Amino acid sequence: MQSELFASKNMAQPPTAAGMELQNDKCVKYTVNGECLARQGSMVAFRGNLRFDKKGQGVGNFLKRQVTGEGLALMSVSGQGEAWFAHEAENCFIVEIGPGDALTVNGRNVLCFDAGLHYDIGVVKGAGMAGGGLFNSVFSGQGKLAVICEGSPIVIPVSTQAPVFVDTDAVVGWSAQLQTSLHRSQSFGSMIRGGSGEAVQLRLDGEGFVIVRPSEKQPASASN
């Protein structure tokens, strides 16, 4: 049978080592030899002896999720085999987190990660409840994290001389050491006239970077 469908770039290759790698820009392949964690419902194929179980978040994170609506609906993938993860054909990126690193990521943008990584649901400082969903997951430790993004992300450096302002619906993640606050860029008079659609942004100060998706579409729940 002949077709471009069977080109080598589309074919799954035998695993060479445990852990995650990009199958292509829309899918992550994870060779499991023990356990990994993934977004519930993100497995699109697997082979081998693997078990998929709903993963609890612990009492503290469960309570935070009930208050904030933010969180990670996770499953544990355990055993030996290969699993492929994807979500709505969004672009996939692998971030390697080392000792001393910490990355804040919106729950809707997490695909899968090594079981050795630690995560906690953190309230965005300065946002409070008025931030509406600015309660992101902070990853630290050592291991790999697969992040998904609708479209091609924009990574913007942040410096003490040049803070960055981002739309709260477009932000994917940022360096956890950055300071956050809410910035109101719309005048009271503009609000009375119907508003510009750009009333509140997340302000990031310090040294690091912020990841933004090229879309302000209201995100779906992370559990979808």
C-alpha atoms as one frame of an Amber mdcrd trajectory, in Angstrom:
protein
   0.000   0.000   0.000   1.452   3.364  -1.032   0.639   6.779   0.430   2.290
   9.843   1.931   0.348   8.825   5.025   3.030   6.197   5.631   5.940   8.642
   5.472   8.557   8.063   8.166   7.632  11.338   9.917   4.176   9.881  10.653
   5.328   6.445  11.791   5.734   5.571  15.460   9.298   4.447  16.101  10.473
   1.858  18.667  11.301   3.437  22.029  14.939   4.156  22.803  14.598   5.344
  26.421  11.943   5.890  29.077  10.310   9.307  29.202   8.584  11.771  26.904
   9.385  12.996  23.436   7.506  14.773  20.671   5.809  12.384  18.272   5.075
  15.469  16.188   4.124  19.046  16.937   0.581  17.992  17.949   1.313  14.882
  20.009   3.612  13.685  22.800   4.812  10.101  23.059   5.630   8.854  26.566
   7.569   5.618  27.059   6.396   4.558  30.522   8.564   2.457  32.801   6.907
   3.092  36.132   4.524   6.052  36.192   3.724   9.386  34.592   0.860  11.831
  35.077  -1.372  13.193  32.311  -4.432  15.303  31.712  -7.559  13.182  31.980
  -8.863  12.136  28.574  -5.676  13.092  26.692  -4.520   9.567  25.784  -5.102
   8.940  22.066  -3.293   5.566  21.759  -1.131   3.160  23.730   0.573  -0.195
  23.495   2.026  -2.383  26.187   0.928  -3.141  29.725  -0.392   0.188  30.993
  -3.000   1.121  33.573  -4.906   4.423  33.631  -6.292   5.625  36.980  -7.885
   8.879  38.077  -5.408  10.813  40.180  -6.447  12.628  43.344  -5.038  16.088
  43.993  -4.704  15.824  47.742  -6.912  17.587  50.263  -5.186  20.972  49.983
  -5.334  21.171  46.195  -8.880  19.789  46.159 -10.090  22.579  48.440  -8.272
  25.207  46.376  -9.903  23.872  43.231 -13.367  24.108  44.777 -12.759  27.769
  45.647 -10.924  28.875  42.509 -12.190  26.585  39.756  -8.545  26.047  38.766
  -6.773  22.742  38.977  -5.476  19.746  37.121  -7.840  16.882  36.359  -5.137
  14.217  36.212  -4.763  10.517  35.578  -1.909   8.257  36.597  -0.426   6.126
  33.808   1.529   3.208  35.231   3.218   0.033  34.031   5.437  -0.558  31.029
   4.584   0.548  27.518   4.077   3.560  25.282   1.271   6.123  25.392   0.473
   8.998  23.046  -1.093  12.170  24.444  -2.770  15.067  22.598  -5.580  17.579
  23.087  -7.685  19.072  20.274  -4.672  19.151  17.916  -3.058  21.919  19.965
   0.686  22.487  19.598   2.862  20.557  22.069   6.098  21.673  23.729   8.344
  19.880  26.217   9.848  21.900  29.069  12.709  20.418  31.083  12.624  21.655
  34.668  15.823  21.428  36.696  16.712  21.901  40.371  15.902  25.442  41.445
  13.551  26.038  38.498   9.866  26.781  38.931   7.284  27.389  36.241   3.741
  28.658  36.654   1.360  27.163  34.070  -2.369  27.530  33.533  -4.056  24.163
  34.168  -5.689  24.219  30.727  -2.214  24.139  29.127  -0.835  21.048  30.910
  -0.730  17.803  28.888   1.492  15.366  30.819   4.530  15.350  33.084   7.037
  13.172  34.902   5.837  11.767  38.226   8.957  13.212  39.889   7.796  16.787
  39.350   5.994  18.544  42.178   3.003  20.776  41.500   0.827  22.994  43.631
  -2.134  25.242  42.849  -0.988  28.786  43.542  -3.051  31.947  43.791  -1.691
  34.679  41.527  -0.468  37.360  43.906  -2.151  40.699  43.437  -5.067  39.238
  41.521  -7.361  38.049  44.291 -10.791  36.738  43.390 -11.221  39.626  40.934
  -8.649  37.919  38.715 -11.207  35.320  37.646  -9.302  32.093  37.078  -5.790
  33.383  37.841  -5.021  30.406  40.049  -2.316  28.496  38.214  -0.279  25.348
  38.813   3.315  25.837  39.941   5.746  23.102  38.845   9.118  22.522  40.490
  11.612  19.736  41.100  13.346  17.871  38.302  11.760  16.353  35.212   9.859
  17.107  32.021   6.520  18.807  31.501   4.537  18.786  28.245   2.642  22.019
  27.610  -0.054  22.571  24.978  -0.931  25.842  23.282  -3.606  26.908  20.834
  -1.519  28.263  17.957   2.154  29.200  18.099   3.100  30.680  21.482   4.786
  34.029  22.022   7.569  33.990  24.634   8.215  37.503  25.910  11.241  38.326
  28.107  10.445  40.227  31.305  13.006  42.511  32.950  13.010  44.929  35.850
  13.258  47.765  33.326  10.464  46.442  31.107   7.482  44.819  32.836   5.058
  42.965  30.561   1.244  43.211  30.535  -0.719  40.223  29.205  -4.376  39.459
  28.631  -5.623  37.156  31.385  -7.375  34.883  28.851  -4.242  34.558  26.682
  -1.547  33.824  29.267  -0.130  30.264  29.255   2.549  30.501  31.928   5.488
  32.439  33.318   8.638  32.177  35.406   7.450  31.511  38.940   9.853  34.070
  40.439   8.104  36.968  38.669   5.928  39.325  40.692   2.310  39.596  39.562
  -0.409  42.204  39.916  -3.510  43.323  38.059  -3.300  46.376  35.819  -6.356
  48.365  34.744  -5.762  50.070  31.402  -9.304  51.264  30.760 -10.553  54.615
  32.004 -13.847  55.002  33.833 -15.163  57.074  30.931 -14.324  54.301  28.480
 -16.154  51.766  30.652 -19.281  53.945  30.590 -19.090  54.096  26.784 -19.072
  50.288  26.543 -15.419  49.534  27.101 -12.464  48.758  24.847 -12.437  45.028
  25.592  -9.023  45.457  27.252  -9.993  46.473  30.765  -7.656  44.358  32.936
  -4.278  42.754  32.288  -1.863  40.689  34.332   1.304  42.684  35.042   4.581
  40.771  35.414   7.639  42.341  37.060  11.152  41.037  37.688  13.477  38.882
  35.596  12.136  35.977  33.564   9.677  35.299  30.754   5.976  34.935  30.049
   4.324  32.592  27.530   1.244  33.890  25.691  -1.061  32.137  23.230  -2.222
  34.064  20.125  -5.870  33.883  21.160  -8.163  35.552  23.676 -10.870  32.913
  23.271 -12.446  32.084  26.611 -10.796  28.790  27.645 -12.683  25.592  28.342
 -12.367  23.885  31.718  -9.105  22.035  32.297 -11.097  18.878  33.002 -12.572
  18.776  29.472
